Amino acid sequence: MDIKIILGAGAALLALISSFLYIKDIFRGNTKPHIYTWLIWSVLTTIVFLGQWISGGGPGSWATGVSALATIFILFLSLRGGYGTKDITNFDKICLALALVAILPWLLVKSVLWSVILATLIDLIAFFPTMRKTWHAPYSESLGSMYVDATKHSLSIFSMSSYSLVNVIFPASVLIIKFIIIGEIVFLRKFRTTARNYL
């Protein structure tokens, strides 16, 4: 069996596991997804998956497709009472408007590349509401799903059938931001635990 298919299937499986861990934490009340962040990610991840698929990403696009479906499901959960946070700021609204703008290059000039580049940049901006929320509540995000998600993006990159900016820019960028958020969570949890021990 082709190593790309094995890696792609592994990445897609990790996407399912990561989503399962996150959803499990939502139902347990340990994680509260930010509604606008997940709405933005639903739009953007779908754009990127379609771009990767059309550009010959092959097995490397499978994880993005699974992630798109899971993201839409988490958005649905966050819209239901009690599961998501609704601290919506003007910045969040700007991020949503930008996410919708990412569709325009594809529709107007049929440029998959520019749609994916815009979607990736906006996706990175969309992490800021979650990073802001995590700064104030470091236990409101699932650290386990973050680790699995980072591994998923690594496998996704290695399983691409063809390497191009369209196919690689999104998983590589999200991988970097995941490591930043993991560092934020680990640092803040350790800092606050240490601070409590001294009180």
URRA-V114243 format. One record per pair of residues at least 12 apart in sequence whose ideal C-beta (glycine too) atoms are under 10 Angstrom apart, sorted by the first residue. I is the first residue (numbers start at 1). J is the second residue. D is the distance in whole Angstrom. If there is no record, write none. Layout:
# URRA-V114243
i;j;d
I;J;D
I;J;D
This chain:
# URRA-V114243
i;j;d
2;58;9
2;59;8
2;159;9
2;161;9
3;59;9
3;158;9
3;159;8
4;58;7
4;59;5
4;60;7
4;158;8
4;159;5
4;160;7
4;161;6
5;58;8
5;59;5
5;62;9
5;159;8
5;161;9
6;59;8
6;155;9
6;159;8
7;59;7
7;60;8
7;62;10
7;63;10
7;154;9
7;155;5
7;156;8
7;157;9
7;158;5
7;159;4
7;160;9
8;57;9
8;58;7
8;59;2
8;60;6
8;61;8
8;62;5
8;63;7
8;155;8
8;156;7
8;158;9
8;159;4
8;160;8
8;161;9
9;59;7
9;62;7
9;63;9
9;155;9
9;159;8
10;59;9
10;62;10
10;63;9
10;151;9
10;152;8
10;155;5
10;156;9
10;158;10
10;159;8
11;59;8
11;60;7
11;61;10
11;62;7
11;63;4
11;64;9
11;66;8
11;67;9
11;151;8
11;152;5
11;153;8
11;154;8
11;155;4
11;156;4
11;157;9
11;158;8
11;159;6
11;171;9
12;59;8
12;60;10
12;61;9
12;62;4
12;63;5
12;64;9
12;65;8
12;66;5
12;67;9
12;152;8
12;155;9
12;156;9
12;159;9
13;62;9
13;63;9
13;66;8
13;148;10
13;152;9
13;155;9
14;63;7
14;66;9
14;67;10
14;147;10
14;148;5
14;149;8
14;150;9
14;151;6
14;152;4
14;153;9
14;154;9
14;155;7
14;156;9
15;62;8
15;63;4
15;64;8
15;65;8
15;66;4
15;67;5
15;68;9
15;69;9
15;70;7
15;71;10
15;148;8
15;149;8
15;152;5
15;153;9
15;155;10
15;156;8
16;63;9
16;66;6
16;67;9
16;69;10
16;70;7
16;148;10
16;152;9
17;144;9
17;145;8
17;148;5
17;149;9
17;151;9
17;152;8
18;63;9
18;66;9
18;67;8
18;70;8
18;142;9
18;144;8
18;145;5
18;146;8
18;147;9
18;148;4
18;149;4
18;150;9
18;151;8
18;152;6
18;153;10
19;66;7
19;67;7
19;69;8
19;70;4
19;71;8
19;73;8
19;74;7
19;145;7
19;148;9
19;149;9
19;152;10
20;70;9
20;145;8
20;148;9
21;142;6
21;143;9
21;144;5
21;145;4
21;146;9
21;147;9
21;148;6
21;149;9
22;70;8
22;71;10
22;74;7
22;77;10
22;141;9
22;142;5
22;144;9
22;145;4
22;146;9
22;148;9
22;149;8
23;70;8
23;73;7
23;74;7
23;77;7
23;83;10
23;142;9
23;145;9
24;142;8
24;144;9
24;145;9
25;140;9
25;141;8
25;142;4
25;143;10
25;144;8
25;145;7
26;74;7
26;77;6
26;78;8
26;80;10
26;82;10
26;83;6
26;84;8
26;142;9
27;77;8
27;83;8
28;142;10
29;82;8
29;83;9
30;139;7
30;140;8
30;141;9
30;142;7
31;74;10
31;83;9
31;84;10
31;85;10
31;139;9
31;140;6
31;141;6
31;142;5
31;143;10
31;145;8
32;78;8
32;82;9
32;83;7
32;84;6
32;85;5
32;86;9
32;87;10
32;133;8
32;137;8
32;140;5
32;141;9
33;71;10
33;74;6
33;75;8
33;77;7
33;78;4
33;79;10
33;83;7
33;84;5
33;85;7
33;130;8
33;133;9
33;140;9
33;141;9
33;142;10
34;78;7
34;84;7
34;85;5
34;86;9
34;87;8
34;88;9
34;92;8
34;126;9
34;129;5
34;130;5
34;131;10
34;132;9
34;133;6
34;134;10
34;140;9
34;141;10
35;75;7
35;77;10
35;78;5
35;79;6
35;83;9
35;84;5
35;85;7
35;86;6
35;87;9
35;88;7
35;92;8
35;96;10
35;129;9
36;75;10
36;78;9
36;84;9
36;85;9
36;86;9
36;87;9
36;88;6
36;89;9
36;91;9
36;92;4
36;93;7
36;94;10
36;95;7
36;96;6
36;99;9
36;126;8
36;129;6
36;130;10
37;71;10
37;74;10
37;75;9
37;78;9
37;84;9
37;85;9
37;92;8
37;95;8
37;96;9
37;123;10
37;126;6
37;127;7
37;128;9
37;129;5
37;130;5
37;131;10
37;132;10
37;133;8
38;71;6
38;72;9
38;73;10
38;74;5
38;75;4
38;76;9
38;77;9
38;78;5
38;79;9
38;84;7
38;126;9
38;129;10
38;130;9
39;71;9
39;72;10
39;75;6
39;78;8
39;79;9
39;84;10
39;92;9
39;95;9
39;96;6
39;99;8
39;126;9
40;71;10
40;75;9
40;92;8
40;95;5
40;96;6
40;97;10
40;98;8
40;99;4
40;100;9
40;102;10
40;119;10
40;122;7
40;123;7
40;125;8
40;126;4
40;127;9
40;129;9
41;67;9
41;68;9
41;70;10
41;71;5
41;72;9
41;74;8
41;75;8
41;99;8
41;122;10
41;123;7
41;126;6
41;127;9
41;130;9
41;174;10
42;68;7
42;69;10
42;70;10
42;71;5
42;72;5
42;73;9
42;74;8
42;75;5
42;76;9
42;99;9
43;68;10
43;71;9
43;72;10
43;75;10
43;96;8
43;98;10
43;99;5
43;100;7
43;102;7
43;103;7
43;119;8
43;122;9
43;123;9
43;126;9
44;68;9
44;71;9
44;95;10
44;98;9
44;99;6
44;100;10
44;102;6
44;103;10
44;115;10
44;116;9
44;118;9
44;119;4
44;120;8
44;121;10
44;122;6
44;123;5
44;124;10
44;125;10
44;126;7
44;170;9
45;64;6
45;65;9
45;66;10
45;67;5
45;68;4
45;69;9
45;70;9
45;71;5
45;72;8
45;119;8
45;123;8
45;170;8
45;174;9
46;64;9
46;65;9
46;67;10
46;68;5
46;69;9
46;71;8
46;72;8
46;103;10
46;119;9
47;64;10
47;68;9
47;99;9
47;102;6
47;103;6
47;105;10
47;106;7
47;112;9
47;115;6
47;116;7
47;118;8
47;119;4
47;120;9
47;122;9
47;123;9
47;170;9
48;61;9
48;64;6
48;65;10
48;67;9
48;68;8
48;102;9
48;112;10
48;115;9
48;116;6
48;119;5
48;120;7
48;123;8
48;166;9
48;167;9
48;169;9
48;170;5
48;171;9
48;174;9
49;61;6
49;62;9
49;63;9
49;64;4
49;65;5
49;66;9
49;67;8
49;68;5
49;69;9
49;116;10
49;119;10
49;170;9
50;64;9
50;65;9
50;68;9
50;106;8
50;112;8
50;115;9
50;116;9
50;119;10
51;64;9
51;106;8
51;111;10
51;112;5
51;113;8
51;114;10
51;115;6
51;116;4
51;117;9
51;119;7
51;120;10
51;166;5
51;167;8
51;169;10
51;170;8
52;64;6
52;65;8
52;112;9
52;116;8
52;156;9
52;160;8
52;161;10
52;162;10
52;164;9
52;166;7
52;167;5
52;168;9
52;169;10
52;170;7
52;171;9
53;65;7
53;112;10
53;167;10
54;106;10
54;112;6
54;116;10
54;166;8
55;112;6
55;113;8
55;116;8
55;160;9
55;161;10
55;162;7
55;164;6
55;165;9
55;166;4
55;167;6
56;160;8
56;161;6
56;162;4
56;163;10
56;164;8
56;166;9
56;167;7
57;156;9
57;159;9
57;160;5
57;161;6
57;162;7
57;163;9
57;164;8
57;166;8
57;167;4
57;168;9
57;170;10
57;171;10
58;159;8
58;160;7
58;161;3
58;162;7
58;167;9
59;155;10
59;156;9
59;158;10
59;159;5
59;160;8
59;161;7
60;155;9
60;156;5
60;157;7
60;158;8
60;159;4
60;160;3
60;161;6
60;162;9
60;163;9
60;167;6
60;168;8
60;171;8
61;156;8
61;159;9
61;160;8
61;161;8
61;167;7
61;170;10
61;171;10
62;155;10
62;156;8
62;159;8
63;149;9
63;152;5
63;153;7
63;155;7
63;156;4
63;157;10
63;159;8
63;171;8
64;152;9
64;153;9
64;156;7
64;167;10
64;170;7
64;171;7
64;174;10
66;152;9
67;149;8
67;152;8
67;153;9
67;156;9
67;171;10
67;174;9
85;129;9
85;130;10
85;133;7
85;137;9
85;140;8
87;129;8
87;132;9
87;133;7
87;136;10
88;129;9
89;129;7
89;132;8
91;125;9
91;128;7
91;129;7
91;132;8
92;126;9
92;128;9
92;129;5
92;132;9
94;122;10
94;125;8
95;122;7
95;123;9
95;125;6
95;126;5
95;127;9
95;128;8
95;129;7
96;122;9
96;126;8
97;122;10
98;118;8
98;119;10
98;121;8
98;122;5
98;123;10
98;125;7
98;126;8
99;118;9
99;119;8
99;122;5
99;123;8
99;125;9
99;126;7
100;122;9
101;115;10
101;118;7
101;119;10
101;122;8
102;114;9
102;115;6
102;116;8
102;117;9
102;118;4
102;119;4
102;120;9
102;121;8
102;122;5
102;123;9
103;115;7
103;118;9
103;119;8
104;118;8
105;117;9
105;118;6
105;119;10
106;118;9
106;119;9
112;166;6
113;164;8
113;165;6
113;166;5
113;169;9
114;166;10
115;166;9
116;164;10
116;165;8
116;166;5
116;167;8
116;168;10
116;169;7
116;170;6
117;165;7
117;166;8
117;169;6
117;170;9
117;173;10
119;169;9
119;170;7
120;165;10
120;166;10
120;169;5
120;170;5
120;171;9
120;172;9
120;173;5
120;174;8
121;169;9
121;173;8
123;170;7
123;173;7
123;174;7
123;177;8
124;170;10
124;173;6
124;174;8
124;176;9
124;177;6
126;177;10
127;173;10
127;174;8
127;177;5
127;178;9
127;180;8
127;181;7
128;177;10
130;177;10
130;181;7
130;184;10
131;177;9
131;180;8
131;181;6
131;184;7
131;185;10
134;181;7
134;184;6
134;185;6
134;188;7
135;184;7
135;185;10
135;188;7
136;188;9
137;188;9
138;184;7
138;185;5
138;186;9
138;187;8
138;188;4
138;189;5
138;190;9
138;191;9
138;192;7
138;193;10
139;185;8
139;188;9
139;189;7
139;192;9
140;185;9
141;181;7
141;182;9
141;184;9
141;185;6
142;185;9
143;181;9
143;182;7
143;185;5
143;186;7
143;189;8
145;178;10
146;178;6
146;179;9
146;181;6
146;182;5
146;184;10
146;185;7
146;186;10
147;178;9
147;179;10
147;182;7
148;178;10
149;174;8
149;175;9
149;178;6
149;181;10
149;182;9
150;174;9
150;175;6
150;176;9
150;177;10
150;178;4
150;179;6
150;181;9
150;182;7
151;175;9
151;178;10
152;171;8
152;174;9
152;175;9
152;178;9
153;170;9
153;171;4
153;172;8
153;173;9
153;174;5
153;175;4
153;176;9
153;177;10
153;178;7
153;179;10
154;171;8
154;172;9
154;175;6
154;178;10
155;171;9
156;168;9
156;170;9
156;171;5
156;172;9
156;174;9
156;175;9
157;170;10
157;171;5
157;172;6
157;175;8
158;171;10
159;171;10
